[in-house]
Amino acid sequence: METKIQLQNGAFSYGEHEVFSGLNLEIAQGEVLSILGPNGCGKTTLLRCLSGALKLKTGNIILNGKDITKFDVIELARNIGFLYQEHAASFPFSVLEVVSMGRTPYLGRFASPSANDKELAEVALSKVGMLHLKDKPYTEISGGERQLILIARTLAQEPQVILFDEPTSHLDFKNQALCLKIINKLADQGISMVMTTHNPNQALLFPNMAAMMNNGKFVAIGKADEVITEDTLNEIYGIDVKIFSVPDPNGKGTLKMVSPWFK
């Protein structure tokens, strides 16, 4: 598969405080990379570097064969979407207006979204099951609904790579499942994704890559079902867990599930 985005020996520091160093990864077209690790290990900072919002201290980030430092702001926005973990609503734009903001990289300096831009925004809302809220003020919907609206806004941006910072953290069980289903569909459409999560069961749903991160390093990186083990989870989280396997209802081998283990 074609490599879409690559991190080569990446390191980042805030002043004298080193956040991470010596990180290497490759994400192919249509692949999902899940990053697991405790709070403060550098996951979100790594995503910000991959997006171009923060500059590496050393190393390189290559997007479609080109160093991202060579992209201008508009080029980056057309290629990389970033869904932040939290978003404060400050003005009562309609939901459709918020999603239409994803079309900004394609507009002229003083241009407003066209009819086509609004149509693309409605398509994005349909994909996340939120089209019925298009005329509702963004400030009046629930936190879980806002998260799905922001996913729709990112989809309207039409990026080749999407970075998700704990995309299900504010969602109920139903909307968590919907969000993960959307991510799976996007992978099928050839979009490459990096997702941070605290839930190893979510990472195990995707048959691609996972990186186990702690103290600014990758403890392990590889196929999710190979690197998400009882030992690596114990190493990065410091807890006892058990991994159980059950037959896949679709007849495709087995499914793995992680559970805390109380001795």
C-alpha positions as CSV (number, residue, x, y, z in Angstrom):
1,M,0.0,0.0,0.0
2,E,1.1,3.6,-0.7
3,T,2.5,5.4,2.4
4,K,0.5,8.6,3.0
5,I,2.2,10.0,6.1
6,Q,5.5,9.1,7.7
7,L,7.3,10.2,10.9
8,Q,11.1,9.8,10.8
9,N,13.0,9.9,14.1
10,G,10.7,12.6,15.5
11,A,11.4,14.5,18.7
12,F,9.7,17.4,20.4
13,S,10.3,19.5,23.4
14,Y,8.7,22.4,25.3
15,G,11.8,24.3,26.3
16,E,13.9,22.0,28.3
17,H,11.1,19.5,28.8
18,E,11.3,16.6,26.3
19,V,7.9,15.3,25.3
20,F,8.9,12.5,23.0
21,S,12.0,11.5,21.0
22,G,13.1,8.8,18.5
23,L,9.6,8.1,17.2
24,N,9.1,6.4,13.8
25,L,5.9,5.4,12.1
26,E,4.3,5.0,8.7
27,I,0.6,5.1,7.9
28,A,-0.5,3.7,4.6
29,Q,-3.5,4.8,2.5
30,G,-6.7,3.5,4.1
31,E,-4.9,2.4,7.3
32,V,-5.9,3.2,10.9
33,L,-3.1,3.7,13.5
34,S,-4.3,3.6,17.1
35,I,-2.1,5.1,19.7
36,L,-2.6,4.0,23.3
37,G,-0.9,5.4,26.4
38,P,-1.5,7.1,29.7
39,N,-2.2,10.8,30.1
40,G,0.9,12.9,29.7
41,C,2.8,10.4,27.6
42,G,2.9,12.7,24.5
43,K,0.0,11.4,22.4
44,T,-1.8,14.7,21.7
45,T,1.5,16.6,21.2
46,L,2.4,13.9,18.6
47,L,-0.9,14.5,16.8
48,R,-0.3,18.3,16.8
49,C,3.2,17.7,15.2
50,L,1.7,15.4,12.6
51,S,-0.8,18.1,11.7
52,G,1.8,20.7,11.3
53,A,0.5,22.8,14.2
54,L,3.7,22.2,16.1
55,K,7.2,21.9,14.7
56,L,9.4,19.0,15.5
57,K,12.7,19.7,17.4
58,T,14.4,17.0,15.2
59,G,13.2,14.6,12.6
60,N,10.8,14.8,9.6
61,I,7.2,14.3,8.8
62,I,6.6,13.3,5.2
63,L,3.1,13.6,3.6
64,N,2.7,12.1,0.1
65,G,6.5,12.1,-0.3
66,K,6.9,15.8,0.7
67,D,8.1,17.2,3.9
68,I,5.1,19.0,5.6
69,T,7.3,22.0,6.3
70,K,7.2,22.6,2.6
71,F,3.3,22.9,2.6
72,D,1.6,26.2,3.1
73,V,-1.3,26.5,5.5
74,I,-4.0,25.9,2.9
75,E,-2.3,22.9,1.4
76,L,-2.0,21.3,4.9
77,A,-5.7,22.0,5.6
78,R,-6.7,20.4,2.3
79,N,-4.7,17.3,3.2
80,I,-4.8,16.8,7.0
81,G,-7.9,17.1,9.2
82,F,-7.5,17.3,13.0
83,L,-10.4,16.5,15.3
84,Y,-9.6,17.9,18.8
85,Q,-10.8,16.2,21.9
86,E,-12.7,19.2,23.1
87,H,-14.3,22.2,21.4
88,A,-15.9,25.1,23.2
89,A,-19.0,26.6,21.5
90,S,-18.8,30.4,21.7
91,F,-21.4,31.6,19.1
92,P,-24.7,30.2,18.1
93,F,-23.9,29.2,14.5
94,S,-26.3,26.7,13.0
95,V,-25.0,23.1,12.8
96,L,-24.9,23.4,9.0
97,E,-22.8,26.6,9.3
98,V,-20.3,24.9,11.6
99,V,-19.9,21.9,9.2
100,S,-19.6,24.3,6.2
101,M,-16.6,25.8,8.0
102,G,-14.8,22.7,6.9
103,R,-14.9,24.0,3.4
104,T,-12.7,27.1,4.3
105,P,-9.5,25.8,2.7
106,Y,-11.3,25.8,-0.7
107,L,-12.8,29.3,-0.4
108,G,-11.3,32.6,-1.5
109,R,-10.3,35.1,1.1
110,F,-13.6,36.9,1.3
111,A,-15.8,34.2,-0.2
112,S,-18.8,32.5,1.5
113,P,-19.6,28.8,1.1
114,S,-21.3,28.1,-2.2
115,A,-24.4,26.0,-2.8
116,N,-22.0,23.1,-3.6
117,D,-20.1,23.6,-0.3
118,K,-23.3,23.5,1.6
119,E,-24.4,20.4,-0.2
120,L,-21.1,18.7,0.7
121,A,-21.7,19.8,4.3
122,E,-25.1,18.1,4.3
123,V,-23.6,15.0,2.9
124,A,-21.0,15.0,5.7
125,L,-23.9,15.4,8.2
126,S,-25.7,12.5,6.7
127,K,-22.6,10.3,7.1
128,V,-22.6,10.9,10.9
129,G,-26.4,10.6,11.2
130,M,-26.8,14.3,12.2
131,L,-28.6,15.8,9.2
132,H,-31.8,16.3,11.2
133,L,-29.9,18.9,13.4
134,K,-28.6,21.0,10.5
135,D,-30.7,24.1,11.4
136,K,-30.3,23.8,15.2
137,P,-27.9,26.2,17.0
138,Y,-24.6,24.5,17.7
139,T,-24.6,25.9,21.2
140,E,-27.9,24.1,22.0
141,I,-26.9,20.5,21.2
142,S,-25.3,18.0,23.5
143,G,-21.6,17.4,23.9
144,G,-21.9,14.0,22.2
145,E,-23.8,15.5,19.3
146,R,-21.1,18.2,19.0
147,Q,-18.4,15.6,18.7
148,L,-20.3,14.0,15.7
149,I,-20.8,17.4,14.2
150,L,-17.1,18.1,14.4
151,I,-16.4,14.8,12.7
152,A,-18.8,16.0,9.9
153,R,-16.9,19.3,9.7
154,T,-13.7,17.3,9.2
155,L,-15.2,15.2,6.5
156,A,-16.4,18.3,4.7
157,Q,-12.8,19.3,4.6
158,E,-12.1,16.3,2.4
159,P,-8.6,15.5,3.8
160,Q,-6.5,12.5,2.9
161,V,-5.4,12.1,6.5
162,I,-7.5,12.6,9.6
163,L,-6.0,12.8,13.1
164,F,-8.5,11.9,15.9
165,D,-7.7,12.9,19.5
166,E,-9.8,10.4,21.6
167,P,-12.8,10.8,19.3
168,T,-15.2,8.8,21.5
169,S,-14.3,10.3,24.8
170,H,-17.5,12.3,25.2
171,L,-19.9,9.9,23.5
172,D,-22.4,7.5,24.9
173,F,-22.2,3.8,23.9
174,K,-24.4,4.2,20.9
175,N,-22.5,7.1,19.5
176,Q,-19.2,5.5,20.3
177,A,-20.2,2.6,18.1
178,L,-21.4,5.0,15.4
179,C,-18.1,7.0,15.5
180,L,-16.0,3.8,15.2
181,K,-18.2,2.6,12.3
182,I,-17.6,5.9,10.5
183,I,-13.8,5.6,11.0
184,N,-14.0,2.1,9.6
185,K,-16.0,3.3,6.5
186,L,-13.5,6.1,6.0
187,A,-10.6,3.6,5.9
188,D,-12.5,1.6,3.3
189,Q,-12.7,4.9,1.3
190,G,-8.9,5.2,1.4
191,I,-8.6,7.9,4.1
192,S,-5.6,7.3,6.4
193,M,-6.2,7.9,10.1
194,V,-4.4,8.2,13.4
195,M,-6.5,7.8,16.5
196,T,-5.5,8.2,20.1
197,T,-7.5,6.2,22.6
198,H,-7.5,4.8,26.1
199,N,-9.6,1.9,25.1
200,P,-7.6,-1.1,23.7
201,N,-10.9,-2.8,22.7
202,Q,-11.5,0.0,20.2
203,A,-8.0,-0.4,18.8
204,L,-8.5,-4.1,18.4
205,L,-11.6,-3.5,16.2
206,F,-9.3,-2.3,13.5
207,P,-7.1,-4.9,11.8
208,N,-4.3,-2.3,11.2
209,M,-1.6,-0.8,13.3
210,A,-1.3,0.2,17.0
211,A,1.4,2.0,18.9
212,M,1.8,1.5,22.6
213,M,3.3,4.7,24.0
214,N,4.7,5.7,27.4
215,N,7.1,8.4,28.7
216,G,7.6,9.8,25.2
217,K,8.6,6.5,23.6
218,F,6.9,3.7,21.6
219,V,7.0,0.6,23.8
220,A,5.7,-1.4,20.9
221,I,4.4,-0.7,17.4
222,G,2.9,-3.1,14.9
223,K,-0.3,-5.0,14.1
224,A,-2.9,-4.2,16.8
225,D,-3.6,-7.8,17.7
226,E,0.2,-8.5,18.0
227,V,1.3,-5.5,20.1
228,I,-1.8,-5.1,22.4
229,T,-0.9,-7.8,24.9
230,E,-1.3,-8.2,28.6
231,D,2.4,-7.5,29.1
232,T,2.4,-4.2,27.0
233,L,-0.8,-3.0,28.7
234,N,0.6,-3.7,32.1
235,E,3.8,-1.9,31.1
236,I,2.2,1.3,29.9
237,Y,-0.7,1.5,32.4
238,G,0.6,-0.4,35.3
239,I,-2.5,-2.5,35.8
240,D,-3.3,-6.2,35.5
241,V,-5.5,-7.1,32.5
242,K,-6.6,-10.3,30.8
243,I,-7.2,-10.7,27.0
244,F,-9.9,-13.0,26.0
245,S,-10.6,-14.4,22.5
246,V,-14.0,-15.3,21.1
247,P,-15.1,-16.6,17.7
248,D,-15.7,-13.9,15.1
249,P,-19.5,-14.1,14.2
250,N,-18.4,-13.4,10.6
251,G,-16.3,-16.5,10.5
252,K,-13.0,-14.5,10.2
253,G,-11.0,-16.1,13.0
254,T,-11.3,-14.7,16.5
255,L,-12.0,-11.4,18.2
256,K,-9.9,-10.2,21.2
257,M,-11.3,-8.3,24.1
258,V,-9.4,-6.7,27.1
259,S,-10.7,-6.6,30.6
260,P,-9.2,-5.4,33.9
261,W,-8.2,-8.3,36.1
262,F,-8.8,-8.3,39.8
263,K,-6.7,-10.8,41.7
